[in-house]
């Protein structure tokens, strides 16, 4: 009968219907009950109570029409129009319908055909204001307030959903960044270890050279483990190891040290150009570009000569790494390094090119805005 309504609202409708029925029944019992016979008024009061109980929320115009008809027969029968006028304002959203109901109710309450004096006209206006306009205005205010609360709740839910989505995107972006850093840093260390292990095999008869290379392998492995431990600690969130070594991210000033490590691993690397002061984000990107290019040169072109060039034209930083043809077959590679570099450069508004050369070598060039 009342789908979707809680028990409290159902009992409220029943109570209002009984109250309206009782008020009209009492008015009908007065000596001057109007032109309609009392039994018919009693039936009308009972019908109005039923309509208020059933349709006050779903179709408020139905009980309002009946209450207006009863009020038109006798000014004392206005209790029903009080409740039904509030219901029209509260549950009827269309303003033209509200205005039409107000006109009908005003005519029923004021009964202009019976007005003969100014006092009767003032009394009719007072009845309209108290029995029709006031409850209708309260109903409209209640509806507006409920719609505003619903809109605020919907906005709060939407804002919470947007915050959760942004948080998930931030976590995904950070994990992607950490994975890229892990590939750049740890992958480079492991590549140097592979090169140094191969150099140990070639220098097996030179004990001092073998000892130096073994020490380099040990240092590179320790650094790779430290960096891996640091990044895994970040991924673990609240369980991060507080003893993990933390330090600033490498920048353009660290490129010479990176090249020294590559030379210690047996690579032939030449650095050309100056290393100007740039924005930290640009410097980190430049460092990772050189690191990834050296790693790829060591894997795919072992023994080839590598030239690292850094230039600073107006408004740009150009980093170029060129290696010659290698003397061994390239090992299997995942191919994610250059993809990560391209994404890193693109986020800074730069451009990256990586392509083989006619002499069998490979060239990586990045142009970063400064």
C-alpha positions as a printed Julia matrix, in Angstrom:
370×3 Matrix{Float64}:
   0.0     0.0     0.0
   2.88    2.35    0.87
   5.81    0.89   -1.14
   9.2     2.09   -0.06
   7.98    3.94    3.04
   9.23    3.14    6.55
   6.75    2.23    9.25
   7.09    5.64   10.9
   5.87    7.43    7.74
   2.95    5.02    7.34
   1.73    5.64   10.87
   2.09    9.4    10.32
  -0.17    9.22    7.26
  -2.74    7.21    9.2
  -2.66    9.66   12.11
  -3.15   12.67    9.82
  -6.03   10.92    8.05
  -7.75   10.16   11.37
  -7.21   13.72   12.57
  -8.72   15.14    9.4
 -11.66   12.75    9.59
 -12.33   13.66   13.21
 -12.14   17.42   12.55
 -14.53   17.27    9.61
 -16.87   14.96   11.49
 -17.0    17.42   14.37
 -17.65   20.3    11.97
 -20.42   18.32   10.31
 -22.05   17.73   13.72
 -22.52   21.49   14.31
 -26.04   22.9    13.99
 -25.12   24.84   10.83
 -23.5    22.07    8.79
 -24.17   23.7     5.43
 -26.37   22.72    2.49
 -25.28   19.08    2.44
 -26.99   16.57    4.76
 -24.94   15.35    7.7
 -24.79   11.68    6.57
 -23.31   12.8     3.25
 -20.75   14.98    5.09
 -19.85   11.97    7.23
 -19.28    9.88    4.15
 -17.18   12.69    2.67
 -15.11   12.93    5.85
 -14.52    9.16    5.85
 -13.58    9.19    2.15
 -11.19   12.11    2.72
  -9.49   10.22    5.53
  -9.02    7.19    3.29
  -7.65    9.32    0.43
  -5.23   11.12    2.74
  -3.95    7.8     4.08
  -3.48    6.33    0.61
  -2.61    9.23   -1.71
  -1.22   12.06    0.4
   2.3    11.38   -0.95
   1.69    9.74   -4.32
  -1.23   11.85   -5.63
  -1.84   14.78   -3.26
  -4.23   16.52   -5.67
  -6.87   13.81   -5.09
  -7.44   14.46   -1.36
  -6.91   18.19   -1.94
  -9.79   18.32   -4.44
 -12.15   16.56   -2.02
 -11.11   18.73    0.94
 -11.65   21.87   -1.18
 -15.13   20.65   -2.13
 -16.0    20.02    1.53
 -14.62   23.43    2.57
 -16.7    25.1    -0.13
 -19.88   23.74    1.44
 -19.03   24.89    4.98
 -16.17   27.18    6.17
 -15.95   25.07    9.33
 -14.76   22.06    7.29
 -11.24   23.38    6.6
  -9.16   20.84    8.56
  -8.72   18.62    5.51
  -7.49   21.47    3.33
  -4.76   22.27    5.87
  -3.22   18.81    5.53
  -3.82   18.41    1.8
  -2.4    21.89    1.02
   0.81   20.94    2.79
   0.85   17.65    0.84
   0.52   19.49   -2.48
   3.42   21.8    -1.62
   5.56   18.93   -0.33
   4.97   16.19   -2.9
   3.85   18.01   -6.08
   6.92   19.39   -7.92
   5.12   21.23  -10.77
   4.54   24.92  -10.14
   1.61   25.32  -12.59
  -0.23   22.54  -10.75
   0.55   24.16   -7.39
  -0.76   27.52   -8.58
  -3.94   25.95   -9.99
  -4.57   24.11   -6.71
  -4.0    27.35   -4.78
  -6.59   29.16   -6.88
  -9.14   26.37   -6.35
  -8.44   26.28   -2.61
  -8.68   30.07   -2.31
 -12.09   30.06   -3.98
 -13.28   27.21   -1.75
 -12.12   28.91    1.45
 -13.19   32.46    0.71
 -16.54   31.54   -0.96
 -16.76   34.84   -2.86
 -20.42   34.2    -3.72
 -21.27   34.61    0.0
 -19.16   37.74    0.72
 -21.31   40.79    1.49
 -19.18   42.95    3.79
 -15.56   44.05    4.09
 -15.18   42.06    7.3
 -16.19   38.89    5.49
 -13.64   39.64    2.75
 -10.9    40.13    5.33
 -11.94   36.92    7.06
 -11.79   35.06    3.75
  -8.28   36.37    3.09
  -7.24   35.34    6.59
  -8.6    31.84    6.04
  -6.69   31.61    2.76
  -3.46   32.74    4.42
  -3.73   30.41    7.43
  -5.36   27.32    5.94
  -3.88   27.37    2.41
  -0.83   29.61    1.89
   0.98   28.86    5.16
   0.82   25.01    5.02
   1.54   25.09    1.28
   4.61   27.28    1.83
   5.83   24.99    4.59
   5.42   22.01    2.27
   7.38   23.74   -0.52
  10.14   24.65    1.94
  10.31   21.06    3.16
  10.57   19.74   -0.4
  13.31   22.25   -1.29
  15.22   21.37    1.87
  14.96   17.62    1.14
  16.16   18.12   -2.46
  19.07   20.22   -1.22
  20.07   17.55    1.31
  19.82   14.86   -1.37
  21.99   16.94   -3.71
  24.56   17.48   -0.95
  24.62   13.77   -0.12
  25.01   12.89   -3.8
  27.8    15.43   -4.16
  29.54   14.04   -1.08
  29.29   10.49   -2.44
  30.57   11.63   -5.83
  33.42   13.55   -4.22
  34.36   10.51   -2.16
  34.32    8.33   -5.27
  36.47   10.86   -7.12
  38.93   10.96   -4.22
  39.16    7.17   -4.19
  39.68    7.14   -7.96
  42.37    9.81   -7.73
  44.03    7.88   -4.9
  44.04    4.69   -6.98
  45.44    6.57   -9.96
  48.11    8.13   -7.76
  49.07    4.71   -6.38
  49.2     3.24   -9.89
  51.27    6.17  -11.15
  53.69    5.86   -8.24
  54.05    2.12   -8.72
  54.74    2.69  -12.41
  57.35    5.28  -11.54
  59.0     2.97   -9.01
  59.0     0.11  -11.51
  60.68    2.4   -14.04
  63.26    3.5   -11.48
  63.87   -0.11  -10.51
  64.42   -1.08  -14.13
  66.76    1.85  -14.74
  68.83    1.53  -11.58
  68.91   -2.17  -10.77
  68.96   -3.25  -14.41
  71.98   -1.06  -15.03
  73.84   -2.54  -12.07
  73.07   -6.08  -13.15
  74.2    -5.33  -16.71
  77.51   -4.03  -15.39
  77.89   -7.19  -13.31
  77.31   -9.31  -16.43
  79.94   -7.34  -18.35
  82.43   -7.59  -15.51
  81.82  -11.32  -15.15
  82.59  -11.72  -18.85
  85.74   -9.66  -18.42
  86.82  -11.94  -15.55
  86.6   -14.92  -17.88
  88.72  -13.14  -20.49
  91.33  -12.06  -17.94
  91.58  -15.4   -16.17
  95.39  -15.44  -16.44
  95.84  -11.98  -14.86
  95.23  -12.51  -11.16
  95.37   -8.79  -10.25
  92.91   -7.92  -13.02
  90.61  -10.73  -11.93
  90.72   -9.47   -8.35
  89.81   -5.91   -9.42
  86.98   -7.11  -11.6
  85.65   -9.38   -8.86
  85.67   -6.44   -6.45
  83.75   -4.35   -9.0
  81.2    -7.15   -9.39
  80.81   -7.3    -5.63
  80.34   -3.53   -5.35
  77.82   -3.44   -8.2
  75.88   -6.32   -6.66
  75.82   -4.61   -3.27
  74.59   -1.36   -4.81
  71.93   -3.22   -6.79
  70.71   -4.95   -3.62
  70.63   -1.66   -1.72
  68.59    0.03   -4.44
  66.29   -2.97   -4.73
  65.79   -3.02   -0.96
  64.99    0.69   -0.96
  62.39    0.41   -3.71
  60.76   -2.71   -2.28
  60.5    -0.86    1.02
  58.59    1.92   -0.72
  56.25   -0.61   -2.34
  55.55   -2.21    1.04
  54.08    1.07    2.3
  53.65    1.06    6.06
  56.06   -1.86    6.41
  58.94    0.09    4.86
  62.33   -0.73    6.32
  63.5     2.39    8.15
  67.1     1.18    7.94
  67.02    1.13    4.14
  69.5     3.64    2.71
  67.77    6.73    1.39
  69.41    9.48   -0.63
  68.74   12.11   -3.28
  67.86   11.0    -6.78
  70.82   11.11   -9.21
  71.01   14.03  -11.61
  73.08   15.37  -14.46
  76.09   15.94  -12.18
  76.22   12.18  -11.52
  76.72   11.26  -15.18
  80.58   11.25  -14.89
  80.36    8.79  -12.01
  77.99    6.64  -14.07
  80.48    6.65  -16.95
  83.32    5.73  -14.57
  81.36    2.68  -13.44
  80.82    1.68  -17.05
  84.54    2.04  -17.75
  85.32   -0.09  -14.7
  83.07   -2.75  -16.23
  85.24   -2.75  -19.35
  83.26   -0.42  -21.6
  84.91    2.29  -23.7
  82.94    5.46  -23.03
  83.72    9.05  -24.01
  81.95   12.08  -22.51
  81.66   15.23  -24.61
  80.29   18.61  -23.63
  79.72   20.41  -20.35
  77.22   19.47  -17.66
  75.18   22.64  -17.04
  72.94   23.29  -14.04
  69.37   22.35  -14.93
  66.08   21.69  -13.2
  66.27   18.57  -10.95
  63.54   16.79  -12.93
  65.39   17.42  -16.2
  68.66   16.33  -14.6
  67.14   13.06  -13.37
  65.7    12.36  -16.81
  69.07   13.06  -18.47
  70.83   10.73  -16.02
  68.33    7.92  -16.67
  68.67    8.38  -20.43
  72.45    7.97  -20.27
  72.09    5.06  -17.85
  69.63    3.17  -20.04
  71.65    3.84  -23.2
  74.84    2.56  -21.56
  72.98   -0.5   -20.3
  71.65   -1.27  -23.78
  75.08   -0.68  -25.33
  76.67   -3.08  -22.87
  74.07   -5.75  -23.54
  73.61   -5.43  -27.29
  77.03   -4.14  -28.42
  79.67   -5.44  -26.0
  83.09   -4.03  -26.75
  81.75   -1.18  -28.92
  82.86    2.37  -28.39
  80.22    4.64  -26.78
  80.08    8.43  -27.04
  77.93   10.47  -24.63
  77.3    14.06  -25.73
  75.57   16.73  -23.65
  74.7    20.08  -25.23
  72.78   23.12  -24.0
  71.22   25.13  -26.83
  68.9    27.98  -25.78
  65.92   26.64  -23.83
  66.86   22.97  -24.31
  69.11   20.22  -23.05
  70.2    17.7   -25.7
  71.53   14.34  -24.55
  72.89   11.94  -27.17
  74.37    8.49  -26.65
  75.83    6.74  -29.7
  77.47    3.32  -29.75
  79.19    1.46  -32.55
  78.46   -2.03  -33.79
  79.0    -4.83  -31.31
  80.88   -8.0   -31.84
  78.39  -10.43  -30.27
  74.74  -11.35  -30.71
  72.34   -9.28  -28.64
  70.78  -11.09  -25.68
  67.07  -11.29  -25.17
  65.66   -8.03  -23.81
  62.29   -7.09  -22.46
  62.23   -3.81  -24.37
  60.75   -1.83  -21.5
  63.7     0.5   -20.96
  63.21    2.72  -23.99
  59.45    2.71  -23.42
  59.99    4.02  -19.91
  62.43    6.63  -21.18
  59.95    7.83  -23.8
  57.26    8.2   -21.14
  59.63   10.05  -18.81
  60.67   12.48  -21.57
  57.08   12.98  -22.73
  55.95   13.98  -19.23
  58.59   16.74  -19.3
  57.4    18.02  -22.67
  60.45   16.75  -24.57
  61.03   14.26  -27.34
  63.07   11.07  -27.6
  64.42    9.24  -30.64
  66.1     5.85  -30.6
  67.11    4.15  -33.84
  69.86    1.98  -35.34
  72.63    3.61  -37.39
  73.89    2.7   -40.84
  77.23    1.51  -39.42
  75.45   -1.1   -37.28
  75.46    0.95  -34.12
  72.62    2.57  -32.22
  71.81    6.16  -31.28
  69.6     7.53  -28.5
  68.84   11.26  -28.49
  66.62   13.22  -26.13
  65.69   16.87  -26.28
  64.45   18.17  -22.92
  63.0    21.66  -22.38
  64.73   23.71  -19.69
